[in-house]
Amino acid sequence: METPAQVLARWREDLWATYARLESSSDDDCFFGSVSLIVPGCTGLTIVSSTTQITERTAANIRSDSSEYVLCAYQMKGHGFAEQDGRIAETHPGHFVLYDTTRPYRLSFDGPFAQRVFRLPRKLLDRRVAAFDGTRGPGVLVTSLGGLLADQRPVLDADEFKEIEFAACEFLGAALNIIARNGSDKFDAMYRRLIGALEAHLDDEPFDLEHFASEQGLSVRTLQRLFKKHQTTPSRWMLERRLEKIAGQLRAPAYAARSITDIALSGGFNDLGHFNRAFRARYGMSPTQWRAGR
């Protein structure tokens, strides 16, 4: 019987053989991963499924393997994230994501998942990573294309699939152009989700940025880039939100019997000197003056 490490190593080899050279890791003691060819003998259309895991294509991978593909992955089940060039795409069932093997990328899944992957030559379809809704509008066309080809597997062979590849790229490109014109900013949606997640850590001291990024399935660098787009950082946002919360408590009758020190400590500050300086910089007065309504 294979050990989890052996299963993971075999999974990595399957990914290399099908898509591109990659690095994969998982902390799942019952790890499972599978890559299935929809068209026999053809790696252009596949179904990939696995348990919790992270897969990365690094700069070193690219130097040793110059594969040039765009991968269109339709989420069949599960939940995940794709990161490339500082952009983040979140996928749920019914969505699809595109990423490019010529640049580093990172895929992460927080539980069992399955995707149908359409591998396209990059020279025919040059796109940057993005997530799209495949359940409505032009996204249905993209979803339907992959489904149609998958349904025809009994009558398609590898050579025939190659012949229709160019037409499929043209079709996909046209549909994506329409989506791009009508789509919403996925960065804003992701930022709002992260803000909600940060709220749960307001009272944490110290706040562990690396742990939070890992919780969200992101790298610290990508997390920081996302907040930079909104002219802030995770730590700066956290500080502002903590000060706002404490300022409200200092003037709330329900907190009148609690000392400023107690409110500050329970609000995520373990250094009172830092708290007092940050509060004065934000509100132009000391916490004592603020509480007195001066």
N, C-alpha and C positions, 0 to 999 in steps of 0.2 A: 504494500500500500504506500502511495506517495505521501511524503510529508508536505505540510503547507509551503515550505520553502521550495520543494521540488515542483509543486503545482504552479507556484508563482513563476518559477524559472521557465517552465514549459509554456505558460501563458505569454511571457515576454517574447519567447521565440516565435510563437504564433503571430503576435502583433508585428514583429519585425518582418516576418515573411509575407504578411498581408498588406501592411500599410507603409511603415518606415521604421528605421531604428529608433527605439524608445527605451525609457527607463520606467519601471513600474514598481510600486510598493503598496503594501497593505498590512494593516494590523489585525485583520480578520483571521482568527484561528481556524476557521472553516472556509478559507478562501476557495473560490471557484471562478474559473474564467473559460470562455469558449468563443471561438471564431468559426462561423459556418459560412461556406460558400453557397450563395443562392443559385448561381449558374455554375454547374460543374466545370472545374478547370479554370475558372475566371475569378480573379480577386477584385474585380471592379464593382461588385455588388455583394455585400456580405451582411450577416447579422452578428453582432458582437454582444455578449452578455457577461456579467461578472457580479461579484459581491463588492463591498466597499473597497475602494482602491484609488490610487493617484497614479496617473501616467503622464510623463513629461518627455518632450522632445527637446533636448538640450543643444547648446551650440556645439558641444563635442560630438553629439550624435550626428548633427548636420555635416560636420567636417568629415566624418567617416562614412556618411551615406548621403549622397546628393539627390535623393528622390525628390521629384518636383510634382506634387499633387495638391489638389484642393479636395478636402474631405467634407462631404455633406452628410451629416449624421442626424437621422430622424429619431427622436426619443420615443420609444415604444412603451417603456415603463421605467419607473424610478425617477431620480432627481439628480442633477449634476451641474457643474460649472465648467466653462472653457475660458482660458485666458490666453491672449496673444497680443503683443504690441501694446500692453497696458490697458487693453480693452477686456471687458468681462461679459460673458454671455451665460445666462442661467436657463436651464432647460427642464421642462416638465413634459409629461406625455402629450403628444400632439405638436410639439415644437421641434424645430431642427436648427442646427448650428453648423457654420462653415469655418474651417481653419486651414492653414497653409503649411505644408511640410517644409518649406524653404526657410521658415523662421521658427524660433523656439516657441513652444506652446505648452500648456499645462491643462490636463483634464482631471477633474476630481468628482467622485461620486460618494454620497454618504450612506448608501445602502444598495441592495440589489438593483440592477438596471439592465435594460436591453436597448440596443440601437440598431437601426438599419443604416448601413454606411455605403454611400455612393462615392467611389473614388474616381476623381476626374483629373486628367492631365492639366497641370497648372497653365500651360500655354493656351489652353482652350477656355479656361475660366479663371480669371485673376480677381480674387475677392479677399477681403480682410474679414477676420472673425466677427460674427454677429449672430444674434439669435432671432428667430422669426416664429410667428404663430402659424402653424401649418394646418389649423382647423378652420380658417375662414379666409375670405378674400383670395388674392393671388397666391398666398401660401398653400392653399389647397392644391394648386396646380403642381407645385414642387412635390408635395406629399404624394399626390396621385401618380406622378411620374415614377417615383421609386416603387410604389405599390404595384403599378402596372407591370414594370419590368420583373418584379419579384413573382408576380402571378404567372408570367410567361416562362418561368424556369423550365417547365417540361419540354418546351419547343425551342429554347435558345441554347446555343453552345458558345464557347469562348470566342470563336472567330466572328460569329454573328453579333455578339454583344459589342465587339470592337467596332463593327461597321456602323452601329447606331450611336456610338459614343459621341461623335461630333454633333449630331442632331440633338442629342440629349443636352449637351452643354449649351447649345444655342437656345434651346427651350428654357433651360434653367436660368440662364443669364437674363433673358427677357423678363421672366417672372420676378427675379430678384430686383431688377431695375424698377419695376412697378412698386414692389414692396418698399424699396429704399426711399422712393418719393413720398410714400404715404405713411411710412412707419414712424413710431414714437422713439424718443431717445431712451435706449435701454440703460444708459448710465444713470439717468435720473431715477428710474425704477429701482435699480440696484442700490443707489445711494439712499433712497427712502427706506429700503429694507434694512440696510446696515444701521441706519440711524435708530430704527426700532430695536434692533438687536443690542446696540450700545446702551440703550436705556436700562437694560437689565444689569449692566455692569457699573452703573453710576456710583454705587457705594463701595466698589471694590478698591482696596488700597493695599499694595500698589496695583494699578491697572496693567495687565500683561498684554501688550499689543500683539506679540507673536502668538500667544495662546488664542487671543480673539480672532486673529486672521486665520489660524488653523481651524477654529470652530466654524468659520464661514467658508472654508474650502478655498481660501485665497492665500497668495503670498503677501508678505508685509509690503513689498514694493508696489504691488498692484493695488492694495488697499490704500496706500498713501497717494498714489496717482489719482485714484478715484476721488478722494477728498480734496486733492489739490485743484481738481476741476471746479470745485465749489468754493475755492479760495480759503480752504482751511485744512487742518490735519485731524486725524482721529483724536490725538491727545488734546489739541486746542479745543475741538468741539466738546470733548468730555469736560474740560475745565470750565468752559462757558456754561454748559448745562448744569454742572454741579453748583456753580456760583448762583445761577438763577434759582435753583431749587432751594438752596440755603437762604438766599435773600427773601424768598417767599415765606419760609418757615420762621425767620426772625421777626416778621411782622404779623404772623398768624396767631390769634388768641390761643389756639390749641397747643402752641409751643411756648407760651409765655413763661411757664414754670421751668423750662429747660435752659441750661446755661449755653452761652455762645460756644464755649469749648465743646460741650457735649454734642451740639448740633453739627459743628464742624467735623468732629471726629467720626460721627455716624454718617456724615455726608461724603466720606471718602478722603478726608484730609488727615494725615497723621503728623504733619508738620505745621504747627499753628503759626509759626513765623511766615511760612510760605502762604498759608491761607490768608493771613491778614494783608500781606503785600498784594496778593492777587485780587482780593476783595476791594481794596482801596483803588487799585489800578482800574478795576471794572466799574465801580460805582462812585469813585471820587470822594469817598469818606470811609471811616473805619466801620467795622461791623457794629460796634457799640452805638455810633452816631446813626447808622442806618436803622437800627432797632428802635432808637428813640425818635425816629421820624424827623431828624434834623435835615 
